[in-house]
Amino acid sequence: MAVNEVEAKGFNPGLIVLLVIGGLLLTFLVGNYVLYTYAQKNLPPKKKKPVSKKKMKRERLKQGVAPPGE
């Protein structure tokens, strides 16, 4: 009986740990979402990778234009 009365007075330590971890996780996820939406609005889109010379030659051959030097 005495042990139960002591636990009832204070908070359950397991519950406190769970709440702290849950709060941190929630904060992390909300922060990520906010940053993601901010980046989508304000940052310029990524630049495309430059096309390699081989691919450019292939495209020209498909179109029927002879590449220079050949």
A tleap script that builds the chain and sets N, CA, C and O, in Angstrom:
source leaprc.protein.ff14SB
mol = sequence {
  NMET ALA VAL ASN GLU VAL GLU ALA LYS GLY
  PHE ASN PRO GLY LEU ILE VAL LEU LEU VAL
  ILE GLY GLY LEU LEU LEU THR PHE LEU VAL
  GLY ASN TYR VAL LEU TYR THR TYR ALA GLN
  LYS ASN LEU PRO PRO LYS LYS LYS LYS PRO
  VAL SER LYS LYS LYS MET LYS ARG GLU ARG
  LEU LYS GLN GLY VAL ALA PRO PRO GLY CGLU
}
set mol.1.N position { 0.823 -1.201 0.000 }
set mol.1.CA position { 0.000 0.000 0.000 }
set mol.1.C position { 0.871 1.270 0.000 }
set mol.1.O position { 0.560 2.233 -0.701 }
set mol.2.N position { 1.932 1.270 0.766 }
set mol.2.CA position { 2.776 2.462 0.885 }
set mol.2.C position { 3.443 2.792 -0.457 }
set mol.2.O position { 3.580 3.964 -0.807 }
set mol.3.N position { 3.852 1.775 -1.196 }
set mol.3.CA position { 4.529 1.997 -2.482 }
set mol.3.C position { 3.563 2.619 -3.484 }
set mol.3.O position { 3.936 3.536 -4.215 }
set mol.4.N position { 2.330 2.131 -3.523 }
set mol.4.CA position { 1.332 2.665 -4.443 }
set mol.4.C position { 1.025 4.128 -4.153 }
set mol.4.O position { 0.827 4.919 -5.075 }
set mol.5.N position { 0.984 4.485 -2.883 }
set mol.5.CA position { 0.693 5.874 -2.522 }
set mol.5.C position { 1.815 6.808 -2.977 }
set mol.5.O position { 1.541 7.930 -3.405 }
set mol.6.N position { 3.054 6.374 -2.893 }
set mol.6.CA position { 4.193 7.211 -3.300 }
set mol.6.C position { 4.141 7.433 -4.816 }
set mol.6.O position { 4.353 8.553 -5.280 }
set mol.7.N position { 3.862 6.381 -5.591 }
set mol.7.CA position { 3.795 6.509 -7.053 }
set mol.7.C position { 2.636 7.400 -7.479 }
set mol.7.O position { 2.744 8.132 -8.462 }
set mol.8.N position { 1.541 7.344 -6.756 }
set mol.8.CA position { 0.364 8.131 -7.119 }
set mol.8.C position { 0.612 9.626 -6.922 }
set mol.8.O position { 0.051 10.447 -7.648 }
set mol.9.N position { 1.448 9.985 -5.945 }
set mol.9.CA position { 1.715 11.397 -5.686 }
set mol.9.C position { 2.525 12.030 -6.820 }
set mol.9.O position { 2.160 13.099 -7.308 }
set mol.10.N position { 3.628 11.385 -7.252 }
set mol.10.CA position { 4.487 11.941 -8.298 }
set mol.10.C position { 4.074 11.414 -9.667 }
set mol.10.O position { 3.257 10.499 -9.778 }
set mol.11.N position { 4.660 12.015 -10.712 }
set mol.11.CA position { 4.392 11.525 -12.060 }
set mol.11.C position { 5.148 10.234 -12.299 }
set mol.11.O position { 6.203 9.996 -11.711 }
set mol.12.N position { 4.602 9.415 -13.157 }
set mol.12.CA position { 5.273 8.177 -13.526 }
set mol.12.C position { 6.488 8.537 -14.383 }
set mol.12.O position { 6.328 9.191 -15.413 }
set mol.13.N position { 7.693 8.133 -13.989 }
set mol.13.CA position { 8.889 8.501 -14.758 }
set mol.13.C position { 8.847 7.985 -16.200 }
set mol.13.O position { 9.323 8.659 -17.114 }
set mol.14.N position { 8.291 6.818 -16.402 }
set mol.14.CA position { 8.164 6.269 -17.756 }
set mol.14.C position { 7.307 7.152 -18.636 }
set mol.14.O position { 7.601 7.349 -19.815 }
set mol.15.N position { 6.241 7.684 -18.052 }
set mol.15.CA position { 5.339 8.569 -18.795 }
set mol.15.C position { 6.048 9.865 -19.165 }
set mol.15.O position { 5.875 10.379 -20.270 }
set mol.16.N position { 6.839 10.388 -18.245 }
set mol.16.CA position { 7.578 11.627 -18.510 }
set mol.16.C position { 8.553 11.424 -19.671 }
set mol.16.O position { 8.622 12.253 -20.579 }
set mol.17.N position { 9.309 10.313 -19.641 }
set mol.17.CA position { 10.268 10.010 -20.713 }
set mol.17.C position { 9.534 9.886 -22.036 }
set mol.17.O position { 9.981 10.412 -23.055 }
set mol.18.N position { 8.411 9.193 -22.017 }
set mol.18.CA position { 7.632 9.003 -23.239 }
set mol.18.C position { 7.143 10.334 -23.788 }
set mol.18.O position { 7.213 10.578 -24.993 }
set mol.19.N position { 6.653 11.188 -22.914 }
set mol.19.CA position { 6.162 12.500 -23.341 }
set mol.19.C position { 7.289 13.361 -23.912 }
set mol.19.O position { 7.098 14.055 -24.911 }
set mol.20.N position { 8.461 13.315 -23.282 }
set mol.20.CA position { 9.597 14.116 -23.755 }
set mol.20.C position { 10.025 13.643 -25.148 }
set mol.20.O position { 10.211 14.453 -26.057 }
set mol.21.N position { 10.178 12.332 -25.304 }
set mol.21.CA position { 10.593 11.783 -26.604 }
set mol.21.C position { 9.532 12.080 -27.661 }
set mol.21.O position { 9.858 12.473 -28.781 }
set mol.22.N position { 8.268 11.891 -27.303 }
set mol.22.CA position { 7.178 12.183 -28.240 }
set mol.22.C position { 7.159 13.651 -28.638 }
set mol.22.O position { 6.938 13.973 -29.805 }
set mol.23.N position { 7.385 14.531 -27.692 }
set mol.23.CA position { 7.413 15.963 -27.974 }
set mol.23.C position { 8.568 16.340 -28.890 }
set mol.23.O position { 8.406 17.136 -29.815 }
set mol.24.N position { 9.735 15.764 -28.625 }
set mol.24.CA position { 10.898 16.042 -29.476 }
set mol.24.C position { 10.664 15.540 -30.898 }
set mol.24.O position { 10.994 16.224 -31.867 }
set mol.25.N position { 10.098 14.350 -31.016 }
set mol.25.CA position { 9.822 13.775 -32.340 }
set mol.25.C position { 8.818 14.643 -33.094 }
set mol.25.O position { 8.990 14.925 -34.280 }
set mol.26.N position { 7.777 15.057 -32.395 }
set mol.26.CA position { 6.754 15.904 -33.008 }
set mol.26.C position { 7.352 17.238 -33.455 }
set mol.26.O position { 7.060 17.718 -34.550 }
set mol.27.N position { 8.190 17.833 -32.602 }
set mol.27.CA position { 8.847 19.095 -32.942 }
set mol.27.C position { 9.723 18.932 -34.176 }
set mol.27.O position { 9.726 19.785 -35.063 }
set mol.28.N position { 10.473 17.820 -34.226 }
set mol.28.CA position { 11.356 17.542 -35.360 }
set mol.28.C position { 10.560 17.433 -36.658 }
set mol.28.O position { 10.932 18.018 -37.675 }
set mol.29.N position { 9.464 16.678 -36.614 }
set mol.29.CA position { 8.655 16.478 -37.820 }
set mol.29.C position { 7.999 17.776 -38.280 }
set mol.29.O position { 7.979 18.073 -39.474 }
set mol.30.N position { 7.470 18.542 -37.347 }
set mol.30.CA position { 6.829 19.814 -37.696 }
set mol.30.C position { 7.878 20.779 -38.266 }
set mol.30.O position { 7.611 21.472 -39.247 }
set mol.31.N position { 9.056 20.824 -37.658 }
set mol.31.CA position { 10.132 21.679 -38.153 }
set mol.31.C position { 10.555 21.299 -39.557 }
set mol.31.O position { 10.786 22.168 -40.399 }
set mol.32.N position { 10.658 20.003 -39.813 }
set mol.32.CA position { 11.011 19.539 -41.156 }
set mol.32.C position { 9.968 19.967 -42.173 }
set mol.32.O position { 10.307 20.406 -43.272 }
set mol.33.N position { 8.714 19.840 -41.810 }
set mol.33.CA position { 7.624 20.213 -42.725 }
set mol.33.C position { 7.673 21.704 -43.041 }
set mol.33.O position { 7.512 22.112 -44.191 }
set mol.34.N position { 7.899 22.508 -42.008 }
set mol.34.CA position { 7.955 23.960 -42.193 }
set mol.34.C position { 9.131 24.328 -43.102 }
set mol.34.O position { 8.982 25.135 -44.020 }
set mol.35.N position { 10.300 23.736 -42.844 }
set mol.35.CA position { 11.467 24.013 -43.680 }
set mol.35.C position { 11.237 23.576 -45.122 }
set mol.35.O position { 11.641 24.263 -46.060 }
set mol.36.N position { 10.588 22.431 -45.289 }
set mol.36.CA position { 10.327 21.910 -46.631 }
set mol.36.C position { 9.423 22.858 -47.419 }
set mol.36.O position { 9.695 23.171 -48.578 }
set mol.37.N position { 8.347 23.308 -46.776 }
set mol.37.CA position { 7.424 24.213 -47.468 }
set mol.37.C position { 8.116 25.553 -47.759 }
set mol.37.O position { 7.898 26.140 -48.818 }
set mol.38.N position { 8.938 26.033 -46.837 }
set mol.38.CA position { 9.679 27.281 -47.049 }
set mol.38.C position { 10.622 27.140 -48.236 }
set mol.38.O position { 10.710 28.034 -49.078 }
set mol.39.N position { 11.328 26.011 -48.300 }
set mol.39.CA position { 12.293 25.791 -49.383 }
set mol.39.C position { 11.575 25.681 -50.729 }
set mol.39.O position { 12.083 26.163 -51.742 }
set mol.40.N position { 10.414 25.060 -50.747 }
set mol.40.CA position { 9.666 24.917 -51.997 }
set mol.40.C position { 9.254 26.289 -52.529 }
set mol.40.O position { 9.241 26.503 -53.741 }
set mol.41.N position { 8.925 27.198 -51.653 }
set mol.41.CA position { 8.451 28.524 -52.085 }
set mol.41.C position { 9.614 29.444 -52.460 }
set mol.41.O position { 9.553 30.138 -53.475 }
set mol.42.N position { 10.680 29.452 -51.640 }
set mol.42.CA position { 11.678 30.512 -51.754 }
set mol.42.C position { 12.973 30.143 -52.470 }
set mol.42.O position { 13.646 31.020 -53.010 }
set mol.43.N position { 13.329 28.874 -52.482 }
set mol.43.CA position { 14.594 28.517 -53.116 }
set mol.43.C position { 14.385 28.241 -54.594 }
set mol.43.O position { 13.346 27.703 -54.975 }
set mol.44.N position { 15.345 28.596 -55.433 }
set mol.44.CA position { 15.185 28.327 -56.867 }
set mol.44.C position { 15.269 26.824 -57.135 }
set mol.44.O position { 15.891 26.096 -56.362 }
set mol.45.N position { 14.652 26.353 -58.217 }
set mol.45.CA position { 14.717 24.917 -58.518 }
set mol.45.C position { 16.142 24.502 -58.865 }
set mol.45.O position { 16.952 25.323 -59.295 }
set mol.46.N position { 16.434 23.226 -58.676 }
set mol.46.CA position { 17.776 22.703 -58.967 }
set mol.46.C position { 18.091 22.846 -60.443 }
set mol.46.O position { 17.214 22.728 -61.299 }
set mol.47.N position { 19.364 23.101 -60.726 }
set mol.47.CA position { 19.790 23.157 -62.122 }
set mol.47.C position { 19.906 21.732 -62.646 }
set mol.47.O position { 20.293 20.819 -61.917 }
set mol.48.N position { 19.566 21.556 -63.919 }
set mol.48.CA position { 19.696 20.232 -64.516 }
set mol.48.C position { 21.162 19.939 -64.765 }
set mol.48.O position { 21.965 20.848 -64.976 }
set mol.49.N position { 21.504 18.650 -64.737 }
set mol.49.CA position { 22.876 18.252 -65.019 }
set mol.49.C position { 23.189 18.558 -66.478 }
set mol.49.O position { 22.312 18.423 -67.331 }
set mol.50.N position { 24.415 18.968 -66.783 }
set mol.50.CA position { 24.764 19.210 -68.183 }
set mol.50.C position { 24.748 17.899 -68.972 }
set mol.50.O position { 25.137 16.846 -68.466 }
set mol.51.N position { 24.297 17.988 -70.204 }
set mol.51.CA position { 24.193 16.798 -71.037 }
set mol.51.C position { 25.590 16.462 -71.553 }
set mol.51.O position { 26.330 17.344 -71.988 }
set mol.52.N position { 25.940 15.176 -71.500 }
set mol.52.CA position { 27.270 14.761 -71.941 }
set mol.52.C position { 27.401 14.873 -73.456 }
set mol.52.O position { 26.408 14.886 -74.184 }
set mol.53.N position { 28.653 14.953 -73.914 }
set mol.53.CA position { 28.902 15.103 -75.352 }
set mol.53.C position { 28.413 13.888 -76.129 }
set mol.53.O position { 27.911 14.016 -77.246 }
set mol.54.N position { 28.565 12.697 -75.524 }
set mol.54.CA position { 28.099 11.476 -76.192 }
set mol.54.C position { 26.600 11.553 -76.454 }
set mol.54.O position { 26.134 11.240 -77.549 }
set mol.55.N position { 25.861 11.966 -75.448 }
set mol.55.CA position { 24.399 12.055 -75.594 }
set mol.55.C position { 24.024 13.089 -76.650 }
set mol.55.O position { 23.095 12.883 -77.431 }
set mol.56.N position { 24.759 14.207 -76.666 }
set mol.56.CA position { 24.469 15.239 -77.664 }
set mol.56.C position { 24.715 14.698 -79.074 }
set mol.56.O position { 23.935 14.966 -79.988 }
set mol.57.N position { 25.805 13.932 -79.250 }
set mol.57.CA position { 26.100 13.344 -80.558 }
set mol.57.C position { 24.985 12.391 -80.968 }
set mol.57.O position { 24.519 12.403 -82.107 }
set mol.58.N position { 24.569 11.565 -80.008 }
set mol.58.CA position { 23.507 10.593 -80.290 }
set mol.58.C position { 22.223 11.296 -80.730 }
set mol.58.O position { 21.569 10.878 -81.686 }
set mol.59.N position { 21.874 12.372 -80.018 }
set mol.59.CA position { 20.659 13.122 -80.359 }
set mol.59.C position { 20.763 13.725 -81.760 }
set mol.59.O position { 19.798 13.709 -82.525 }
set mol.60.N position { 21.942 14.255 -82.086 }
set mol.60.CA position { 22.128 14.853 -83.415 }
set mol.60.C position { 22.010 13.792 -84.506 }
set mol.60.O position { 21.424 14.037 -85.561 }
set mol.61.N position { 22.577 12.603 -84.242 }
set mol.61.CA position { 22.497 11.528 -85.232 }
set mol.61.C position { 21.048 11.099 -85.438 }
set mol.61.O position { 20.630 10.806 -86.558 }
set mol.62.N position { 20.293 11.067 -84.352 }
set mol.62.CA position { 18.869 10.700 -84.470 }
set mol.62.C position { 18.118 11.709 -85.351 }
set mol.62.O position { 17.251 11.344 -86.145 }
set mol.63.N position { 18.478 12.980 -85.185 }
set mol.63.CA position { 17.812 14.032 -85.951 }
set mol.63.C position { 18.325 14.106 -87.401 }
set mol.63.O position { 17.710 14.758 -88.245 }
set mol.64.N position { 19.452 13.437 -87.686 }
set mol.64.CA position { 19.978 13.426 -89.044 }
set mol.64.C position { 20.975 14.520 -89.314 }
set mol.64.O position { 21.356 14.726 -90.466 }
set mol.65.N position { 21.411 15.225 -88.302 }
set mol.65.CA position { 22.413 16.275 -88.477 }
set mol.65.C position { 23.763 15.665 -88.166 }
set mol.65.O position { 23.948 15.104 -87.086 }
set mol.66.N position { 24.713 15.760 -89.085 }
set mol.66.CA position { 26.043 15.199 -88.852 }
set mol.66.C position { 26.805 16.081 -87.876 }
set mol.66.O position { 26.839 17.300 -88.044 }
set mol.67.N position { 27.413 15.487 -86.865 }
set mol.67.CA position { 28.190 16.301 -85.919 }
set mol.67.C position { 29.439 16.842 -86.604 }
set mol.67.O position { 29.970 16.202 -87.512 }
set mol.68.N position { 29.914 18.009 -86.183 }
set mol.68.CA position { 31.081 18.613 -86.838 }
set mol.68.C position { 32.313 17.742 -86.640 }
set mol.68.O position { 32.497 17.139 -85.582 }
set mol.69.N position { 33.161 17.682 -87.675 }
set mol.69.CA position { 34.392 16.897 -87.607 }
set mol.69.C position { 34.222 15.462 -88.048 }
set mol.69.O position { 35.162 14.675 -87.941 }
set mol.70.N position { 33.054 15.097 -88.538 }
set mol.70.CA position { 32.841 13.725 -89.005 }
set mol.70.C position { 32.356 13.716 -90.423 }
set mol.70.O position { 32.122 12.647 -90.988 }
savepdb mol mol.pdb
quit
